[in-house]
Amino acid sequence: MAILQDILYKVPLLSVNGNTSIPVTGVQIDSRKVVDGNVFVAIPGEHANGSQFIGKAIAAGAVAIVCELFPDQMEPGITYLQVSNAHEAVAYMAHQFYGEPSKKVKLIGVTGTNGKTTIATLLYKLFSELGHTCGLLSTVQNHIGKEVLPATHTTPDAVSLNALLARMVEEGCTHVFMECSSHAIHQHRITGLHFTGALFSNITHDHLDYHKTFDEYIRVKKSFFDNLPSDAFAISNLDEKRGTVMLQNTVARKYYYSLKNVADFKGKILENALSGLVMIVNDKEVHFRLIGEFNAYNLMAVYGAAICAGEDNDEVLRVMSMLTGAEGRFDYIVSNDKIIGIIDYAHTPDALENVLETIKKLRKGHEQVITVVGCGGDRDKTKRPVMARVSAELSTKLILTSDNPRTEDPQQILRDMEEGLDSAGKRKSITISDRREAIKTAVALANKEDIILIAGKGHEKYQDINGVKHDFDDKAVLLEMFALLNK
């Protein structure tokens, strides 16, 4: 329970019609969840405008309405508040309603195109092992201490997010690590939160279906750092082309990590094998269980955040040496016939190239690399031919297949991918729309010590076809096919 005027703190109001001294029992953006005493915030959405549901919200018991345009007819006894940006307003209101939970924990956000899930997950595991009670908000799953909750979005909506943070505070969490997607930043889902620190991994071609231009995508990511408070720390990848640009306008304390340049947190790879990475980290040699140069960068980001958060250097490195990565991120298994299978979430050209380059460095020379990859429907179409081209260039054999076609024709998605193949690429590739059959074929084509990469879906346990999520788990299917080899 709170007083309406109290939770409107920081909300820029254009107009008020009614009483703001009334008690409210909650904040909602979904009219179906409204109960007596709630404030309903009418969010303009991609497919529907929340203003259409004001009547339903009032009928369900809403006592106040927040909207960008007042409705033609206003119900007596209901308070109406006009704002210029409903997304921003609900973020501020939710944060206040739940008692500013982000100020009661050390909240560290991770943004970038690739690496967000791994970095956030490693931070959660590291700080938990260091003795802290931690929260995690990630693409794969959310954690409140040791409790695991399913994740539906990379970053939840502002109301759900603040409710989760409040629960984390109640459960005694002292540190919370969260992925901050470009969608979440742009849609103000994280507006109003107080961040102790923020990390930037990299930025590459992605989400242009939403942001329209790469410059706009960069601007949105950068705005996360622009809005940090002066008592926060900001850590960026110095080897990334736009690593310094991200921090150029922040008032937070700036730090950089690097494998190639002099930086606050400097790493050097001594060995990169299936047994893991051996690295020099700020003059100390450490063996890590994770594999690949991209994970070396992820580890340096995690190390930097831990040091900036005040943890002991030697203890941080000791615990980090024992950590495993996030599910579906370079997740590998070996069959009894010594075929290596790798499951990875790589769904951008850059992420795919990183994984395949890592595999290339792990090869002894004679092994085939068989890649199974598709592209999601209703998403950025321009990356489809690029994904196919990158896969063909760095694989011995390529199987193009369906990913999450959503409402698009899977065959059209595959045709779009095939546009990126030259004659050499076409000779080494086959197209199998059925993902299960594609994985089965990859295993049938593999010999001892060959490497199969199944890319694009990683941790996901479903395949989205025409709006229906069908059970599908790349790792489970691969394990099943490996088992059949032994029969």
ABEGO torsion letter per residue (X at the ends): XBBAAAAABGBBBABBBEBAABBBAEBBABAAABBBGBBBBBBBBAABBAAAAAAAAAAAGBABBBBABBBABBBBGBBBBBBABAAAAAAAAAAAAAGGAAAABBBBBBBEABGAAAAAAAAAAAAAAAGBBBBBBBAABBBBEABBBBBABABBBAAAAAAAAAAAAAAGBABBBBBBBAAAAAAGAABGBBBABBBBABBBBBGAAAAGBAAAAAAAAAAAAAABBAABBBBBBAABAAAAAAAAABABBBBBBBAABBBABBBBBABBBAAEBBBBBGGBBBBBABBEAAAAAAAAAAAAAAAAAGBBAAAAAAAAAABBBBBGBGBBBBBAAGBBBBBBABABAAAAAAAAAAAAAABAGABBBBBBBBBBBGBBAAAAAAAAAAAAAABABBBBBBBBAEABBAAAAAAAAAAABBAAAAAABBBBABAAAAAAAAAAABBBGBBBBBBGAEABABBBBGGBBBBBBAAAAAAAAAAAAAX
